[in-house]
Structure formats: structure tokens, C-alpha cells
Amino acid sequence: MKPHPRNARIKGSALLPNRFIFGDALDAAGLEPCEYLVHTEAPAFVCRLVGNDDTEFDERDQEAFASAVLFDEESGVTVYVCNPGFRLFDFTFQGEVPTASRLQAVCDEAMNVYMTLQQIYAERDAGFKLREMRVGPDKPLPPAERIDAIKVLTSAARDASANPMSQLRLMAAVQQAMGAGDRAIFTEAQLALSNEREARNVLLNCARDSIAFPELVRPDGSILSFELWALPFAFSRTQGGVWWHFPQLERIEPLLADALELPEKAILWVSPTLFTVEMLNEHACQDLIHLASVMDAGCDYAPFDPDAARATYEASSRAHDPQLVLCWIPFLVERSTLPLAQARRLARPALDAVMPEMMEAIGSDMPYGEAELFAPLPWWEALETAVHGWNRKRLGLTVALVASQEGGLDDLEAIAEYAPDQHGYLVSLKVRGREAISARTVWLMVPDLAPDRDCAWQDLADCLREAGIPLSERLARLH
């Protein structure tokens, strides 16, 4: 290039600037506490932009995007507000001043561009693309329709138990019942079969297989078969509340696939949504029926409304509430590409490979203390193995603490009371002959479509028998 003569006419570019230009500005104190919007086409204007605006206007509380152009009589100026919380003000027009409706339409377009830019910035800073979150359906049926649906499901279970050729009909009925959004249908159906053990087991096993071995039919007609696995994860927190969606977990997908020696083109998808014991028990694991289809669509599954859940978590986090949390990070693998023996053999390299990235992903959205990641296992086995190990570890630590205080285990006894709010048994340890309780701990039931209370009790009794501690049950009194 050659130097430009000082008195030469300046030549512009034929490429027009973007209609909407956003940017910061400096004043005498430094960076201004607002951004600026420049609209380059008619009506051309410059204005200031701020967020966290709560100005009241009609339709502010509606879910869809809404906006308004208001006139501030006190200051004599026009402002634009919208329900995402943005405010445009201090308009300076170049040329003709638009009508309020024309200005509102332009500002609506500007806000759409601005929110898209913010999402792009967030993805750029995070180093990955943020995915859409989809909430599972929640559509309780009217009582009459629910009763009919329960009858259809129980009838299909009885037919399948008597005639294995009816298994396909049962699978379709299970998929429809759990996928429709009324969780009471499946729960009531399996309870209705309590006295028909064979039919109930056929129903439960069919539902478990539907979750553990999802089949997806894509719009093009292709069928994908998956297996649902999980990485059990335990951590401590000094604050209340537990968050569940961690977008950066997608970074562990290639690391986990390589460490488990999956074939080069085999699919492995890690869910950025982890599931706690409470979340699984709240919906009796039925929500998992939607996990594969949501992940295949390139989205993240949300068990609850994300915005409301985030607000609840942030409010709970202000409280000092030390807790230990057990949860699971699900992942999908193409059917028959990960033999269980291979997964067990490569479990340690897999954990070593993913642990640093996983800790960074969790820590970016939720502070936590000590953390432990367990070997990957098929979904239902991961639930059972993790809960069994978790129960024994917590009970062992509690018994050791009491034994050190009381001088041994000889006079210890345990009293267990079923606690539905704790999703298991509340176990109290005390010295025989004393009324005072020395310590308490919770013995969890394994999350399931139909959690087995008797199995949890037998497991607790066997564990305490090995330790030589007598166990008795206290029945809760109903007032």
C-alpha cells in the first residue's frame, strides 16, 4: 500500500455496515455502566442499552417475548423495555424520527440480534456450543382416561406373562404409558399387579429394558439401538442445594470413548444432566425413557424447568448446609460396542482420563469439596452397585465413630425406621440400655421404577449381622 495524500478524498467501502452495532464506551471514570446500540439504516439512531430492567408494562409476565415503548413523563424521554429484562433509552435520531410502533419493531429486531450475540459469546468463551434444553412431558390425564390407561397396561402385562408372543404389545404399551407424561399410569399399574408376581415382574423388566436398551427411529426411517450406562459420582458440599446441568461434560465424550477402546465410528454420548438419588426417586426413574431421544436430537435433557430450578439452587446455596451427594452421569453407547468385561478391564484408565475434565466441568457451575468417580457400568447395575457401596461406606464410618466414642462394638444396637422423605431407612445407633441416640445415618433404597423396601431392609440386616450389631425396626406412628 502507498501513503494516502493528506488532502485526497477518502474512499469508502461498498460493503455496508451491519444494521445493528453493539459496543461499550469510555467516559471520564472509565468504562460506562451501559452498552450502546447503533442502528445504521432508517430510522438511524444511537441509544444506550442496560439489562436487569424490571419496569412494569402489560404482558411483562408472559412466557413469550413481549416489549413496549413507554414515555417517561418526569424526564420527558422515550424508553423501550422488554420482558427478557433489557432497556433501551437516550435515543438520538439522525433524520426523521419514527413512530412508536416503528421504533418498537426495530428495537425488537435489535434485541433478538443482541440475545443471539450473547449466546455466541458464551459459546466462544466456554469453548463449546450450548445446546437446547428440553423438559420431559408432564401431562396428568383426567381420572377416567388414567383408569383406562392403567387397565390397558395391566392387561398387556398379564397377556405377556401368559404368552411370550404378546411381549411386543407390552413393550408398546409401556413406551406409551411412560412417554405420555402421566407417571401415575405405570406406578398404579405395577401396584395393581402386586398380588400377581409373575405379571408384575414381566411389566417391570420390560420397562427397565426400555430404559436400559432404548431404540430410536429417526425421521429418515433409520433405527439406532443404544445401551444406557452411567458413571456414579459422589461429592461433598458445604452449601445447600445441588445443581444438575453441566454443559462442559460433553468434553469427556472423546476421552471416555478412547479410554474404553470403542470402535472408531461407534457413538458415545455423555449426558450433561446428572441425576441425584432424589431426582430419580421423585419420578421413579420414569423420566429416563426420554433421555435417548433428547440426546439423539442434539439437545440436553432437563428433568425440571431449568430457570426455576436454577433460581431454587441459587437460593438454597446461600445456606450453610454440609451434605454428601450421590449421583450418576448417564451416557449412551451403541448397542454391542462395549462388552461389560472390556469396560471392567479398562475402568481405571477411563477414570484417569475423564476425571480432570469432569471436575472442571462440575466446578464451573457448582462449588464442591471432595469428589469420587466410580467405574462405568450399565445403568441399573450402576444404580445398585453405587447405592450398596455408598450405604456401607456411610454406615461403616458412623459405626467406627460411635465405637471410638463408646469403647467398642460390644454393646451397640441399631434401630431402623422407614423414612420415605429420606428414600430409605433412618438408622439410629445407641448403646444397649441407654435411651440417648449416639449417631444416625441413612440407608438408601436403590432408585428404581418400583423401589424395593424389603430388599433394602434385608441388605441392612445382613450388613449389621456381619458387624455383630443387633437390629430392630421401629414402626412410624401415624397421627
N, C-alpha and C positions, 0 to 999 in steps of 0.2 A: 504494500500500500504506500501511497505518496502522501506527504503532508497536505493538509487542507488549507488553501489560502484564507486569510482572516476575513476578507470581505466577500467571499464566494457565497452564493445561495446554497442553503442546506437542503439536501435531497432526502426526502422521507422514503419509507418502505411501502410497497404496495400491500403488504400484509397488515391488515387492521388489527389493533389490539383486541383482546378478549372483551366481551361486553361487560363482565364483572371482574373487577380487580380488587383484591383484599390485601391489606397490609397494615403494618404498625407505623408509628410516627414518634418523633422525639420532641419534647418540649424542654424548657429550661431545667426541669427537675429530672430529666432522663426519659425513659420510655413511658409514653402516655398510657393511662389505665384503660384504654379502649383501642379498638381497631378502626380502620377506615374502609369504606366501600366506595369505589368509583364506578359509575355506570357510564360507559363511553358512547352509547347510542342515545337517540332521542327517546325519552327526555333525559338529557345528560345531567348528572348531578354527582355531588360528593356528600357523604354523610358519615356519622360516627356509628359504631356497632359495639354493643356490650351484650353479655349473657347474664344469666341468673335474674332475669326480669320477671316480676310477679304481678305486673299491672293487671287489674281485673278488666275483663271485657266479655261480651257474650261468646259462648262456645269455647271459653278457655279450658274447661274441664272435659271436653270431648276427646276421645281417643285419636280420631283422625286429625290431620293438620288443620289448624284454624288460625286466622290472623285478623287484624283490624287496624285501620288508620284512625287515630284519635287526635283531637285538638286540645291542647293544654291551655285552658283559658287564663290561667295565672301567669304563664310566661309568654303566651301568645304564639306558640310554635306547634307544628305538626309532628307527631311521632307515629312510628309503625311498631306494632308488637305482635308476637305470635306465641302459640302455646308451647313450643319447644323451649321458650324462655329467652328469646333474643329480642333486642330492642334496637331500632334504627332511629336516629334523631339528628338534630342540627343539619337539616337538609340545605344545601347550597346548590341552586339550579343554574344551569348555563342555557340561556334561551328561554323557550316557552315553559311556563310552569304547568305541570299536568294536573288533571283532575284527581280527586282522592281515589276513585276506582282504578284509574290507570296506574297511579303510583303503587297502589296495593298489589296489582298484578305483577309489576316489575319487581317489587320487593319480595313477593312470594317466590318468584324465579330465583332471585338472589339468595334467599335462604336455602332453597333446595341445592344450589351450587355450593353454598358455604358448608352445609352439613356433609355433602359428598366429599368436599376437600378435607374436612376434619377426619372423616373415616380413612381417607387415603393417607393423611399424615400419620394417623395412629398405626395403620398397617406398615408404613415405611419405618417408623420408629421401632415397632415390635419385630420387624424382620419377617413377617408372615402376613397372609391375607386373613382378615377377620371374616368368619363365616356367619351366615344367618342362623339364628337360634329358633327352633321350633318346639312349641309346647305340645305335649300329648293331649289328645281329646279328653274332655271331661263333660260328658253329656248323660246325666242320670235320666233313665226312662220313666215315663208315668208308671204307677204301680201295676196297672193291668198288663201293659206291654212287658214290664220286667218279669212278671209271673209267667207269662207265655214264653219268654226267652229262657227262663230257668227250666221250664218243663222240656223245651227242645233240647237243651244241653244234657239234662239228666237222662232223657230218653236215649239220646245218642250214646251216652256212656254205658247204659245198660245193654244196648244192642251190641256195642263193640266188645263188651266183656263176654257176651254170649256167642258172638260171631265175629271172629277177627276180620272178616271181609268187610265189616262196617267201619273199620278204622279210618278210612278216608273221610267218611261222613262226619265222624267225631272230630277229626283234625280241622275240617272246615268250620264246624260249629264252635270249636274252641277259639280259632282265629277270629271269628266274627264276634264272639262274646267278649274276648279280652281287648279286641281292637276298637270296639264301638265307643268306649269311653265310660260305660257304666260298670264300675268294678264290682258292684254288688252281685251281678249276674253270676260270675264264676264262683265267687265266695259262697253265695247261697246254694248254688248247685252242688258244690262239694260237701257242704254241710248237710244238705238234704240226703246225701248218699252215705251218711255216717254209719248206718246200720247195714250197708251193702258194701263190704270192704273191697271186694274184687272190682266192682264197678267204679268205686271211688278211686282206687289205685290206678285203674286204667285212665280215668279222667285226669288225675294229677300228673301221671307220667307223660301223657300226650301233651299237656300244657307245658311241662318242663322241657320236653323235646322241642316244642315250637319256639321256645325262647333260646335254648342252647344250640339249636341247629336251624337257624332261620333260612327260608327260601324266598328269594326276591325275583319277581317277574318285572322286567323293565318294559317301558313303552314300546320298544322295538321287538318285544317278544322273547328276548334272551332271558335265560334263567341263571341266577347265581346262587350257589349253595355255600353257606358260611358256618363256622363254628364260633361260638361266643366264649372267649377266655377272659381272664382278669388277673391283674397284679394286685394282691392285697397290700394295703398301705396303712401304717399306724403312725400317729404323731401326737405330740402334746401341744397344748395351747394354754397360755396364761389368761387369755381373754375369753369372753363369752362369744357364742356364735361360731358357725363353721361355714365357710364358703365352698362352693362346689363346681364352679366352671372356670377352667384354666386353659385359655386358648393356646398357650405356648406348648402344651403337652403334645401337639402334633409333631413337634420336632423330634420326639423319641421314636417315631414310626420307623424311619430307615435304620436307626441304631438297633432297635429291637428285632427287626426283620433280619438284619445281617447277623446279629449275635445268635439268633435261633436257627440260622442257616436255612432260611426259607428259599424255595426256588426263585430265580431272578424275577419272574413276572407274576409271582403269587401276590395276592392282595393282602395287606395287613393294615387295618385302620384302628388307631387308638382314639377312644372317646375322650374329648377334653372335659366331659362331665363325669365327675366321680360320684359314687353312691355310698352314703353312710348307712349304718345299721338302721337309724331312724327313718331315713328316706325309703329304704327298701321295705321296712315293716309298715310304713304308713299306707303304702299302696299294695302291700302283699306281693311285691315283685312283679305285678302285672304290667307295669309301665314298660318293662324291658321288651315287651313284644314289639314296641315301636322303634327300638334303638337301631336295628339294622337298616330299616327303610329310610330313616332320617339321615344316617351316616352315608348311605349309598347316594342320597340326593346332594351330598356335599355340604350338609348342614350339621349343626351341633344340637343334641337333644337337651331340652330343658324340662326337668320334672315339675318345675313350678314357674310362675311368671317371673322372668329374670329381674325386672325392675323392682317389683315388690319384694322379692327375695333379697336383692341387694340392699334395699333400704332396711329390711329387718336385720340383716347381718351387720350392717354398719352401726345400727342402734345397739345391738347386742354386744358388739366389740368394745363399747365404752365401759362395760362392766368387767371387773376383775373376777374371773371365774375359771380357775385352773381345771383342765379336763384332759382326758385321754380319749382319742378318737380312732376308731377302726373304720376303714372304708375300702372301697375297691375301685380300681381303674380298669374299666372294661376295654377289650379290644377284639375286633373281628378278624378271623383268619379264613382264607378259602378252605373249603372242606377238603380233608385228606392231605393237606400240605404240611401239617405239623403233628407228627406222631407224638403221643404222650411220652414215650421213652426218650425221644430226641429232646423234648422240652425239659425233661428232668436232667438229662445229661448236660445240657447247655444252660441250665438255670443260673449258675453262678456267673459265667461270662455275660449273660444277658443283664443281670442286675448291676454288675460293674459298669456295663456300657451305658445304661439308661439313667442310673441314679443321679449323676451330676446335673444333666439336663432337666430331669424330673424335679429335683429340689429347686432349681432356678425357676421353673415354670410355676410351681406351687408358691414359692416365696414371692413372686412378682405380684400376686394378688391377695395373699393371706400370710401374715406372720405366724410362724410356728416354732416350736422348740426342737426336741429330739424327734427323729423320724426313723422309721424302719420299713424297708420294702421287702416283700416276700416273693418267692418264686412264682412264675406264671403257671396257672392251672386252668383247666376247663371250668366254666362258670360255676356250676353247682358244687363241684369239688373245691373250688377256691373259697366259696362261702363257708362250707363245712370245715375245711382244714383251718382257715383263718380264725373262725369263731372258737373252735376247740382249743387251738393253741393260745388264743387270747384269754379264754376263760381260765385255763390252767396257769398261765403266767400271772394274772391278776390275783387269783386265789392263792397261789404259792407265795407271792410277795406279801399278801395280807397275813397268811398263816405264819410266815417267818417273822414278821414284825411283832405279832402277838406273842409268839413263842419266846422271842428275845426279851419281851417285857415281863412275861409270866414265868419264865424259867423252864420252859419246855412245852411239849405237846400232850403230856400225860393226862392233864385234867381239862383239856379243851373239848368243847362240844359245839356243834353248828346247828343253827335253826334257820330254815329257809322258808320264805313266804313268797308266793307268786305275786309279781308286781307287773301288771300289764303296761303301766307307763314306763317301766324300765326295760320292757321287751324281754323279760326273763324272770329269774328268781333273785330276790334280795337275801343274801346270806349273811347272817349275824354270827359272829364268833364270840364265845364267852367262856369263862371258867366255870366248871360244874359246881353248882351250889350257890353261885352268885346271880344276882338279878341284873347287874350292870353289864352292858354290852361292851366288849373290848374293841371290836372293829367290825365294819360292814364292807361288803363288796357285792358286785352284781355278777350273776352267772347268766350269760345271754343265751337266748334260743337262736338257732340258726335261721336267718331270714329265708322265707320260702313262700310259695303260693298258699300253703297251709302249714304254718309253723307247728312243730311237734313238741308240745309241752311235756308229754310223758318221756320223750327221748331226752330232752334237756335234764329232766329230773334224774333219770337213770344214769346219765353221764356224770352228773354232780355227785350222786351217791357212790358210784364206782370210784371217782377220784378221791373222795374223802375216806372211803374204806381203805384205799391203798395207803393213805396217810395215818390211818388208825384213829380218825376223828369221827365219833358217832354223829349221825344226822337225824334230825326230826323236822317235821313240817308243821308250820303254823298256818292255819286257815284264816284268811282275811274275813273279818266280820262285816256284814252288810248292815248299814244303819238306815 
